[in-house]
């Protein structure tokens, strides 16, 4: 009984139905959180004494930068589940997360460049944090391209799973790059083990936005997974029944 929930995830029909319910909740919840966090951060948080109003891009940049890394970590967990237990849902999760992870990484790099111009005087420097984030984007691209080049879905999943696990080594480099090397990039704005360096009126809306963006990522991944699942299982009886009901 303790592992029943885990095995249920291996059922395409069970996952499709549950994911639809979770997606609806995630959609509305993320919309409310991001609206509150963004309006608070852009309209009511105080001006930073060093960076002025340019710091406000953190309400986009920090959440998407966190997500770019968190989604790769989630993809690595899916890779382990696929390679060990051979669950089809885990492969679909990897496929969906790779696309969304690339999008969030691109947003992190783009918003970081916009922030870097007034802060450093240039859009890009070959800083350890920026370079390792760029490598993360290339990893996502490589996974998407590799999957597209292999026709057999099962074989594609295994090969991509191995590449995902190899690329995990880049995550600690991203996280600790500002501590291991002398970089222009500032340390993390929020840490679980330390008191925030900014006032509550700045970090509370940031925390709200981080939570909201994590939930919107779940919404997007679940929607993508449901679409891929239906395409893969199109010959299954439960999909034909679903089409008839629609």
MIDOSE-1310 file (N, C-alpha, C; in nm, 2 decimals, decimal comma, always signed):
residues 246
xxxx	+0,08/-0,12/+0,00/+0,00/+0,00/+0,00/+0,09/+0,13/+0,00; +0,20/+0,12/+0,07/+0,28/+0,24/+0,08/+0,33/+0,29/-0,06; +0,35/+0,20/-0,15/+0,41/+0,23/-0,28/+0,30/+0,24/-0,39; +0,17/+0,23/-0,35/+0,06/+0,23/-0,45/+0,06/+0,36/-0,53
xxxx	+0,08/+0,48/-0,45/+0,08/+0,61/-0,52/+0,19/+0,61/-0,63; +0,31/+0,55/-0,60/+0,42/+0,55/-0,70/+0,38/+0,48/-0,82; +0,32/+0,36/-0,81/+0,29/+0,28/-0,92/+0,17/+0,34/-1,00; +0,08/+0,42/-0,93/-0,03/+0,48/-1,00/+0,03/+0,58/-1,11
xxxx	+0,14/+0,64/-1,08/+0,20/+0,73/-1,17/+0,24/+0,66/-1,30; +0,25/+0,53/-1,30/+0,29/+0,46/-1,42/+0,17/+0,43/-1,51; +0,05/+0,46/-1,46/-0,07/+0,44/-1,54/-0,10/+0,57/-1,63; -0,09/+0,56/-1,76/-0,12/+0,68/-1,84/-0,25/+0,74/-1,82
xxxx	-0,36/+0,66/-1,81/-0,49/+0,71/-1,79/-0,51/+0,78/-1,66; -0,46/+0,72/-1,55/-0,46/+0,78/-1,42/-0,39/+0,91/-1,41; -0,27/+0,92/-1,47/-0,19/+1,04/-1,47/-0,27/+1,15/-1,55; -0,32/+1,11/-1,67/-0,39/+1,21/-1,76/-0,50/+1,28/-1,68
xxxx	-0,58/+1,20/-1,61/-0,70/+1,25/-1,54/-0,66/+1,33/-1,42; -0,57/+1,29/-1,34/-0,52/+1,36/-1,23/-0,45/+1,49/-1,27; -0,37/+1,48/-1,37/-0,29/+1,60/-1,41/-0,38/+1,71/-1,46; -0,50/+1,67/-1,52/-0,59/+1,77/-1,57/-0,65/+1,85/-1,45
xxxx	-0,67/+1,78/-1,34/-0,73/+1,85/-1,22/-0,62/+1,94/-1,16; -0,50/+1,89/-1,15/-0,39/+1,96/-1,09/-0,36/+2,09/-1,17; -0,37/+2,07/-1,30/-0,33/+2,18/-1,39/-0,43/+2,30/-1,37; -0,55/+2,27/-1,35/-0,65/+2,37/-1,33/-0,62/+2,45/-1,21
xxxx	-0,59/+2,38/-1,10/-0,56/+2,45/-0,97/-0,43/+2,53/-0,99; -0,33/+2,47/-1,05/-0,20/+2,54/-1,07/-0,22/+2,67/-1,15; -0,30/+2,66/-1,25/-0,32/+2,78/-1,34/-0,37/+2,90/-1,26; -0,48/+2,88/-1,19/-0,54/+2,99/-1,12/-0,45/+3,04/-1,00
xxxx	-0,39/+2,94/-0,93/-0,31/+2,98/-0,82/-0,18/+3,06/-0,86; -0,12/+3,01/-0,97/+0,00/+3,09/-1,02/-0,04/+3,22/-1,07; -0,15/+3,24/-1,13/-0,19/+3,37/-1,18/-0,21/+3,47/-1,07; -0,27/+3,42/-0,96/-0,29/+3,51/-0,85/-0,16/+3,55/-0,78
xxxx	-0,07/+3,45/-0,76/+0,05/+3,48/-0,69/+0,14/+3,57/-0,77; +0,15/+3,55/-0,90/+0,24/+3,63/-0,99/+0,19/+3,77/-1,00; +0,05/+3,78/-1,00/-0,01/+3,92/-1,01/+0,02/+4,00/-0,88; +0,01/+3,93/-0,77/+0,04/+4,00/-0,64/+0,18/+4,03/-0,63
xxxx	+0,27/+3,94/-0,65/+0,41/+3,96/-0,64/+0,47/+4,06/-0,73; +0,42/+4,06/-0,86/+0,47/+4,16/-0,96/+0,42/+4,30/-0,93; +0,29/+4,32/-0,90/+0,24/+4,45/-0,87/+0,31/+4,51/-0,74; +0,32/+4,42/-0,64/+0,39/+4,47/-0,52/+0,54/+4,50/-0,55
xxxx	+0,61/+4,42/-0,62/+0,75/+4,44/-0,65/+0,77/+4,56/-0,73; +0,69/+4,58/-0,84/+0,72/+4,69/-0,93/+0,66/+4,82/-0,89; +0,54/+4,81/-0,81/+0,47/+4,94/-0,78/+0,49/+4,99/-0,64; +0,52/+4,90/-0,54/+0,52/+4,94/-0,40/+0,65/+4,91/-0,33
xxxx	+0,74/+4,82/-0,38/+0,86/+4,80/-0,31/+0,95/+4,92/-0,32; +1,03/+4,95/-0,22/+1,11/+5,08/-0,22/+1,22/+5,07/-0,33; +1,28/+5,19/-0,36/+1,39/+5,20/-0,46/+1,52/+5,15/-0,39; +1,60/+5,07/-0,45/+1,72/+5,03/-0,40/+1,82/+5,14/-0,39
xxxx	+1,90/+5,15/-0,28/+1,98/+5,27/-0,26/+2,11/+5,27/-0,35; +2,14/+5,15/-0,41/+2,26/+5,14/-0,50/+2,22/+5,14/-0,65; +2,12/+5,05/-0,68/+2,08/+5,02/-0,82/+1,96/+5,10/-0,86; +1,90/+5,17/-0,77/+1,78/+5,25/-0,81/+1,67/+5,15/-0,85
xxxx	+1,59/+5,19/-0,95/+1,48/+5,11/-1,00/+1,52/+4,99/-1,08; +1,64/+4,99/-1,13/+1,68/+4,88/-1,22/+1,68/+4,74/-1,15; +1,69/+4,74/-1,01/+1,69/+4,62/-0,94/+1,56/+4,54/-0,95; +1,45/+4,61/-0,99/+1,32/+4,55/-0,99/+1,31/+4,43/-1,09
xxxx	+1,40/+4,42/-1,18/+1,40/+4,31/-1,27/+1,42/+4,17/-1,19; +1,46/+4,18/-1,07/+1,48/+4,06/-0,99/+1,35/+3,98/-0,97; +1,23/+4,06/-0,98/+1,10/+3,99/-0,97/+1,07/+3,90/-1,09; +1,14/+3,91/-1,19/+1,14/+3,82/-1,31/+1,26/+3,73/-1,31
xxxx	+1,38/+3,79/-1,30/+1,51/+3,72/-1,32/+1,53/+3,62/-1,22; +1,51/+3,65/-1,09/+1,54/+3,55/-0,99/+1,45/+3,42/-0,99; +1,32/+3,44/-1,01/+1,23/+3,32/-1,02/+1,27/+3,23/-1,14; +1,29/+3,29/-1,26/+1,32/+3,21/-1,38/+1,46/+3,15/-1,37
xxxx	+1,56/+3,22/-1,30/+1,69/+3,16/-1,29/+1,68/+3,04/-1,19; +1,61/+3,05/-1,08/+1,59/+2,94/-1,00/+1,52/+2,82/-1,07; +1,42/+2,85/-1,15/+1,35/+2,75/-1,22/+1,43/+2,68/-1,33; +1,52/+2,75/-1,39/+1,61/+2,70/-1,49/+1,69/+2,58/-1,44
xxxx	+1,73/+2,60/-1,31/+1,81/+2,50/-1,24/+1,72/+2,39/-1,18; +1,61/+2,43/-1,12/+1,52/+2,33/-1,06/+1,46/+2,24/-1,16; +1,43/+2,29/-1,28/+1,37/+2,20/-1,38/+1,47/+2,09/-1,43; +1,60/+2,13/-1,43/+1,70/+2,03/-1,47/+1,71/+1,93/-1,36
xxxx	+1,71/+1,97/-1,24/+1,71/+1,88/-1,12/+1,59/+1,78/-1,13; +1,47/+1,84/-1,16/+1,35/+1,75/-1,17/+1,37/+1,66/-1,29; +1,43/+1,70/-1,40/+1,45/+1,62/-1,51/+1,54/+1,50/-1,48; +1,64/+1,53/-1,39/+1,74/+1,42/-1,36/+1,67/+1,32/-1,27
xxxx	+1,57/+1,36/-1,18/+1,50/+1,26/-1,11/+1,41/+1,18/-1,20; +1,35/+1,24/-1,30/+1,27/+1,16/-1,40/+1,36/+1,06/-1,47; +1,49/+1,11/-1,50/+1,58/+1,02/-1,57/+1,61/+0,89/-1,49; +1,63/+0,91/-1,36/+1,66/+0,80/-1,27/+1,54/+0,70/-1,27
xxxx	+1,42/+0,76/-1,25/+1,30/+0,68/-1,25/+1,28/+0,60/-1,38; +1,31/+0,67/-1,49/+1,30/+0,60/-1,62/+1,40/+0,49/-1,64; +1,53/+0,51/-1,60/+1,63/+0,41/-1,62/+1,62/+0,30/-1,52; +1,57/+0,32/-1,40/+1,56/+0,22/-1,30/+1,43/+0,14/-1,31
xxxx	+1,32/+0,22/-1,32/+1,18/+0,15/-1,31/+1,12/+0,15/-1,45; +1,18/+0,21/-1,55/+1,13/+0,21/-1,69/+0,98/+0,26/-1,70; +0,95/+0,37/-1,63/+0,82/+0,42/-1,63/+0,80/+0,52/-1,75; +0,70/+0,50/-1,83/+0,68/+0,58/-1,95/+0,65/+0,72/-1,91
xxxx	+0,58/+0,75/-1,80/+0,55/+0,88/-1,76/+0,68/+0,96/-1,73; +0,78/+0,90/-1,68/+0,90/+0,96/-1,65/+0,97/+1,01/-1,78; +0,96/+0,93/-1,88/+1,02/+0,98/-2,01/+0,95/+1,10/-2,07; +0,81/+1,09/-2,05/+0,73/+1,21/-2,10/+0,76/+1,33/-2,02
xxxx	+0,79/+1,31/-1,89/+0,82/+1,43/-1,80/+0,96/+1,49/-1,85; +1,06/+1,40/-1,88/+1,18/+1,45/-1,93/+1,17/+1,54/-2,06; +1,09/+1,48/-2,15/+1,06/+1,55/-2,28/+1,00/+1,69/-2,26; +0,90/+1,69/-2,17/+0,83/+1,82/-2,14/+0,92/+1,92/-2,07
xxxx	+0,99/+1,87/-1,97/+1,07/+1,96/-1,89/+1,18/+2,02/-1,97; +1,24/+1,95/-2,06/+1,35/+2,00/-2,14/+1,31/+2,12/-2,22; +1,19/+2,12/-2,28/+1,14/+2,24/-2,35/+1,12/+2,36/-2,26; +1,05/+2,33/-2,15/+1,02/+2,44/-2,06/+1,14/+2,49/-1,99
xxxx	+1,24/+2,40/-1,96/+1,36/+2,44/-1,90/+1,44/+2,53/-1,99; +1,44/+2,50/-2,12/+1,51/+2,59/-2,21/+1,45/+2,72/-2,21; +1,32/+2,73/-2,21/+1,25/+2,86/-2,21/+1,28/+2,94/-2,09; +1,28/+2,88/-1,97/+1,32/+2,96/-1,85/+1,46/+2,99/-1,85
xxxx	+1,55/+2,91/-1,90/+1,69/+2,95/-1,90/+1,72/+3,06/-2,00; +1,65/+3,06/-2,11/+1,66/+3,18/-2,20/+1,61/+3,31/-2,14; +1,50/+3,30/-2,06/+1,44/+3,41/-1,99/+1,54/+3,46/-1,88; +1,61/+3,37/-1,82/+1,71/+3,40/-1,71/+1,83/+3,48/-1,78
xxxx	+1,87/+3,42/-1,89/+1,99/+3,49/-1,96/+1,95/+3,62/-2,01; +1,83/+3,63/-2,07/+1,79/+3,76/-2,13/+1,76/+3,87/-2,03; +1,69/+3,83/-1,92/+1,67/+3,93/-1,81/+1,79/+3,97/-1,74; +1,89/+3,87/-1,73/+2,02/+3,90/-1,67/+2,10/+4,00/-1,75
xxxx	+2,09/+3,98/-1,88/+2,16/+4,08/-1,97/+2,10/+4,22/-1,96; +1,97/+4,23/-1,95/+1,90/+4,36/-1,93/+1,94/+4,42/-1,80; +1,96/+4,34/-1,70/+2,00/+4,39/-1,57/+2,15/+4,42/-1,57; +2,23/+4,35/-1,64/+2,37/+4,37/-1,64/+2,41/+4,50/-1,71
xxxx	+2,33/+4,55/-1,80/+2,37/+4,67/-1,88/+2,38/+4,79/-1,78; +2,28/+4,82/-1,70/+2,30/+4,94/-1,61/+2,39/+4,91/-1,49; +2,40/+4,78/-1,46/+2,48/+4,74/-1,34/+2,63/+4,73/-1,37; +2,66/+4,66/-1,48/+2,80/+4,64/-1,51/+2,85/+4,72/-1,63
xxxx	+2,75/+4,78/-1,70/+2,79/+4,86/-1,82/+2,80/+4,78/-1,95; +2,76/+4,65/-1,94/+2,76/+4,56/-2,06/+2,65/+4,46/-2,04; +2,60/+4,41/-2,16/+2,50/+4,30/-2,15/+2,55/+4,17/-2,12; +2,68/+4,14/-2,15/+2,73/+4,01/-2,13/+2,88/+4,02/-2,09
xxxx	+2,92/+3,93/-1,99/+3,06/+3,91/-1,96/+3,08/+3,76/-1,94; +3,20/+3,71/-1,97/+3,22/+3,57/-1,95/+3,25/+3,54/-1,80; +3,15/+3,57/-1,73/+3,15/+3,54/-1,58/+3,12/+3,40/-1,56; +3,17/+3,34/-1,45/+3,14/+3,20/-1,42/+3,00/+3,16/-1,41
xxxx	+2,92/+3,25/-1,34/+2,77/+3,22/-1,33/+2,70/+3,23/-1,47; +2,73/+3,33/-1,54/+2,67/+3,34/-1,68/+2,71/+3,23/-1,77; +2,84/+3,20/-1,77/+2,89/+3,09/-1,86/+2,83/+2,96/-1,82; +2,82/+2,93/-1,70/+2,76/+2,80/-1,66/+2,61/+2,79/-1,69
xxxx	+2,54/+2,91/-1,68/+2,40/+2,91/-1,72/+2,39/+2,89/-1,87; +2,48/+2,95/-1,95/+2,48/+2,93/-2,09/+2,50/+2,78/-2,13; +2,59/+2,72/-2,05/+2,61/+2,57/-2,07/+2,48/+2,50/-2,04; +2,40/+2,54/-1,94/+2,28/+2,48/-1,91/+2,18/+2,49/-2,03
xxxx	+2,18/+2,61/-2,09/+2,09/+2,62/-2,21/+2,13/+2,53/-2,32; +2,26/+2,51/-2,34/+2,31/+2,42/-2,44/+2,28/+2,27/-2,41; +2,28/+2,24/-2,28/+2,24/+2,11/-2,24/+2,09/+2,08/-2,28; +2,01/+2,18/-2,25/+1,86/+2,16/-2,28/+1,85/+2,15/-2,44
xxxx	+1,92/+2,23/-2,51/+1,91/+2,22/-2,66/+1,96/+2,09/-2,71; +2,07/+2,04/-2,65/+2,12/+1,91/-2,69/+2,02/+1,79/-2,66; +1,95/+1,80/-2,55/+1,85/+1,70/-2,52/+1,74/+1,70/-2,61; +1,69/+1,82/-2,65/+1,58/+1,84/-2,74/+1,62/+1,78/-2,88
xxxx	+1,74/+1,82/-2,92/+1,79/+1,78/-3,05/+1,82/+1,63/-3,06; +1,87/+1,57/-2,95/+1,90/+1,43/-2,95/+1,77/+1,35/-2,95; +1,67/+1,39/-2,88/+1,55/+1,32/-2,89/+1,48/+1,32/-3,02; +1,49/+1,44/-3,09/+1,43/+1,46/-3,22/+1,51/+1,37/-3,33
xxxx	+1,63/+1,34/-3,30/+1,71/+1,26/-3,40/+1,69/+1,11/-3,39; +1,63/+1,07/-3,28/+1,61/+0,92/-3,26/+1,46/+0,89/-3,28; +1,43/+0,80/-3,37/+1,29/+0,77/-3,40/+1,22/+0,68/-3,29; +1,30/+0,59/-3,24/+1,24/+0,50/-3,14/+1,22/+0,57/-3,01
xxxx	+1,10/+0,59/-2,96/+1,08/+0,67/-2,83/+1,15/+0,61/-2,71; +1,15/+0,47/-2,70/+1,21/+0,41/-2,59/+1,36/+0,43/-2,59; +1,43/+0,41/-2,71/+1,57/+0,43/-2,72/+1,61/+0,58/-2,69; +1,52/+0,67/-2,74/+1,55/+0,81/-2,72/+1,54/+0,85/-2,58
xxxx	+1,45/+0,79/-2,50/+1,44/+0,81/-2,36/+1,56/+0,77/-2,28; +1,61/+0,65/-2,32/+1,73/+0,59/-2,25/+1,85/+0,68/-2,27; +1,87/+0,72/-2,40/+1,99/+0,80/-2,43/+1,98/+0,93/-2,37; +1,86/+1,00/-2,37/+1,85/+1,13/-2,31/+1,86/+1,12/-2,16
xxxx	+1,81/+1,01/-2,10/+1,83/+1,00/-1,96/+1,97/+0,99/-1,91; +2,06/+0,93/-1,99/+2,20/+0,92/-1,96/+2,26/+1,06/-1,97; +2,23/+1,13/-2,08/+2,28/+1,26/-2,10/+2,24/+1,36/-1,99; +2,12/+1,34/-1,95/+2,07/+1,43/-1,84/+2,15/+1,41/-1,71
xxxx	+2,18/+1,28/-1,68/+2,25/+1,25/-1,55/+2,40/+1,30/-1,57; +2,45/+1,29/-1,68/+2,59/+1,35/-1,70/+2,59/+1,50/-1,68; +2,49/+1,56/-1,73/+2,48/+1,71/-1,72/+2,46/+1,76/-1,58; +2,42/+1,68/-1,49/+2,39/+1,72/-1,35/+2,51/+1,79/-1,29
xxxx	+2,63/+1,75/-1,33/+2,75/+1,81/-1,27/+2,75/+1,96/-1,29; +2,68/+2,01/-1,38/+2,68/+2,16/-1,40/+2,59/+2,23/-1,30; +2,50/+2,17/-1,23/+2,42/+2,24/-1,13/+2,49/+2,29/-1,01; +2,58/+2,21/-0,95/+2,66/+2,27/-0,84/+2,75/+2,38/-0,88
xxxx	+2,80/+2,37/-1,01/+2,89/+2,48/-1,06/+2,81/+2,61/-1,07; +2,69/+2,60/-1,12/+2,60/+2,72/-1,13/+2,58/+2,78/-0,99; +2,54/+2,69/-0,90/+2,51/+2,74/-0,76/+2,62/+2,80/-0,69; +2,74/+2,74/-0,69/+2,85/+2,78/-0,61/+2,96/+2,86/-0,69
xxxx	+2,93/+2,90/-0,81/+3,02/+2,97/-0,90/+3,06/+3,10/-0,84; +2,97/+3,17/-0,77/+3,00/+3,30/-0,71/+3,08/+3,29/-0,59; +3,09/+3,17/-0,53/+3,17/+3,15/-0,41/+3,31/+3,09/-0,45; +3,31/+3,00/-0,55/+3,44/+2,94/-0,59/+3,53/+3,03/-0,67
xxxx	+3,47/+3,12/-0,74/+3,55/+3,21/-0,83/+3,52/+3,36/-0,80; +3,61/+3,45/-0,84/+3,59/+3,59/-0,83/+3,50/+3,64/-0,94; +3,37/+3,66/-0,92/+3,28/+3,69/-1,03/+3,21/+3,82/-1,01; +3,16/+3,88/-1,12/+3,08/+4,00/-1,11/+2,94/+3,98/-1,06
xxxx	+2,89/+3,86/-1,08/+2,75/+3,83/-1,04/+2,74/+3,83/-0,89; +2,64/+3,89/-0,84/+2,62/+3,90/-0,70/+2,58/+3,77/-0,64; +2,60/+3,74/-0,51/+2,55/+3,62/-0,44/+2,40/+3,61/-0,44; +2,35/+3,50/-0,40/+2,20/+3,48/-0,40/+2,13/+3,58/-0,31
xxxx	+2,02/+3,63/-0,36/+1,94/+3,73/-0,29/+1,87/+3,67/-0,17; +1,83/+3,54/-0,18/+1,76/+3,47/-0,08/+1,83/+3,34/-0,05; +1,86/+3,31/+0,08/+1,92/+3,19/+0,12/+1,84/+3,13/+0,24; +1,82/+3,00/+0,24/+1,75/+2,93/+0,34/+1,82/+2,94/+0,48
xxxx	+1,95/+2,95/+0,48/+2,03/+2,94/+0,60/+2,07/+3,08/+0,65; +2,03/+3,19/+0,58/+2,08/+3,32/+0,62/+1,96/+3,42/+0,61; +1,97/+3,52/+0,69/+1,87/+3,63/+0,69/+1,88/+3,71/+0,56; +1,77/+3,74/+0,49/+1,78/+3,82/+0,37/+1,85/+3,95/+0,39
xxxx	+1,93/+3,99/+0,28/+2,01/+4,11/+0,29/+1,92/+4,23/+0,25; +1,80/+4,21/+0,21/+1,71/+4,32/+0,17/+1,59/+4,33/+0,26; +1,53/+4,45/+0,27/+1,42/+4,46/+0,36/+1,30/+4,37/+0,32; +1,21/+4,35/+0,42/+1,09/+4,26/+0,39/+1,01/+4,31/+0,28
xxxx	+1,00/+4,44/+0,27/+0,91/+4,50/+0,16/+0,97/+4,46/+0,02; +1,09/+4,42/+0,01/+1,15/+4,38/-0,11/+1,15/+4,23/-0,13; +1,18/+4,15/-0,02/+1,20/+4,01/-0,04/+1,07/+3,93/-0,03; +0,96/+3,99/+0,03/+0,84/+3,92/+0,04/+0,77/+3,91/-0,10
xxxx	+0,76/+4,02/-0,18/+0,70/+4,00/-0,31/+0,79/+3,91/-0,40; +0,92/+3,91/-0,38/+1,01/+3,82/-0,45/+0,98/+3,68/-0,42; +0,96/+3,65/-0,30/+0,93/+3,51/-0,25/+0,79/+3,47/-0,31; +0,70/+3,56/-0,31/+0,56/+3,53/-0,37/+0,58/+3,50/-0,52
xxxx	+0,66/+3,58/-0,59/+0,68/+3,55/-0,73/+0,75/+3,42/-0,76; +0,85/+3,39/-0,68/+0,92/+3,26/-0,69/+0,82/+3,15/-0,68; +0,74/+3,15/-0,58/+0,64/+3,05/-0,56/+0,54/+3,04/-0,68; +0,50/+3,16/-0,73/+0,41/+3,17/-0,84/+0,47/+3,11/-0,97
xxxx	+0,59/+3,14/-0,99/+0,66/+3,09/-1,12/+0,68/+2,94/-1,11; +0,71/+2,89/-0,99/+0,72/+2,74/-0,97/+0,59/+2,67/-1,01; +0,48/+2,73/-0,96/+0,35/+2,67/-0,99/+0,31/+2,69/-1,13; +0,35/+2,80/-1,20/+0,32/+2,81/-1,34/+0,40/+2,72/-1,42
xxxx	+0,52/+2,69/-1,38/+0,60/+2,58/-1,44/+0,54/+2,45/-1,43; +0,48/+2,42/-1,32/+0,41/+2,29/-1,30/+0,29/+2,29/-1,39; +0,22/+2,40/-1,41/+0,10/+2,41/-1,50/+0,14/+2,38/-1,64; +0,25/+2,44/-1,69/+0,30/+2,42/-1,82/+0,35/+2,28/-1,85
xxxx	+0,42/+2,23/-1,76/+0,48/+2,09/-1,77/+0,36/+1,99/-1,78; +0,27/+2,00/-1,69/+0,15/+1,91/-1,68/+0,08/+1,91/-1,81; +0,05/+2,04/-1,87/-0,02/+2,05/-1,99/+0,06/+1,99/-2,11; +0,19/+2,01/-2,11/+0,27/+1,95/-2,22/+0,27/+1,79/-2,20
xxxx	+0,28/+1,74/-2,08/+0,29/+1,60/-2,06/+0,15/+1,53/-2,11; +0,04/+1,60/-2,08/-0,09/+1,54/-2,12/-0,10/+1,54/-2,27; -0,05/+1,64/-2,34/-0,05/+1,64/-2,48/+0,04/+1,53/-2,54; +0,16/+1,52/-2,49/+0,25/+1,41/-2,54/+0,19/+1,28/-2,51
xxxx	+0,13/+1,26/-2,39/+0,08/+1,13/-2,35/-0,03/+1,08/-2,45; -0,12/+1,18/-2,48/-0,23/+1,14/-2,58/-0,17/+1,11/-2,71; -0,07/+1,18/-2,76/-0,01/+1,15/-2,89/+0,05/+1,01/-2,89; +0,12/+0,98/-2,78/+0,19/+0,85/-2,77/+0,09/+0,73/-2,76
xxxx	-0,02/+0,76/-2,68/-0,12/+0,65/-2,65/-0,24/+0,66/-2,74; -0,23/+0,72/-2,86/-0,34/+0,75/-2,95/-0,42/+0,62/-2,99; -0,35/+0,51/-2,99/-0,41/+0,38/-3,03/-0,47/+0,31/-2,91; -0,45/+0,36/-2,79/-0,51/+0,29/-2,67/-0,66/+0,31/-2,66
xxxx	-0,72/+0,22/-2,59/-0,87/+0,23/-2,58/-0,91/+0,35/-2,50; -0,83/+0,38/-2,40/-0,88/+0,50/-2,31/-0,87/+0,63/-2,39; -0,77/+0,64/-2,48/-0,77/+0,76/-2,56/-0,88/+0,77/-2,66; -0,91/+0,65/-2,73/-1,03/+0,65/-2,82/-1,16/+0,68/-2,75
xxxx	-1,17/+0,64/-2,62/-1,29/+0,67/-2,54/-1,29/+0,82/-2,51; -1,17/+0,88/-2,48/-1,16/+1,02/-2,45/-1,20/+1,10/-2,58; -1,16/+1,06/-2,69/-1,19/+1,13/-2,82/-1,34/+1,13/-2,84; -1,41/+1,01/-2,82/-1,55/+1,00/-2,84/-1,63/+1,09/-2,74
xx	-1,58/+1,10/-2,62/-1,65/+1,19/-2,53/-1,64/+1,34/-2,57; -1,52/+1,37/-2,63/-1,50/+1,51/-2,67/-1,59/+1,54/-2,79
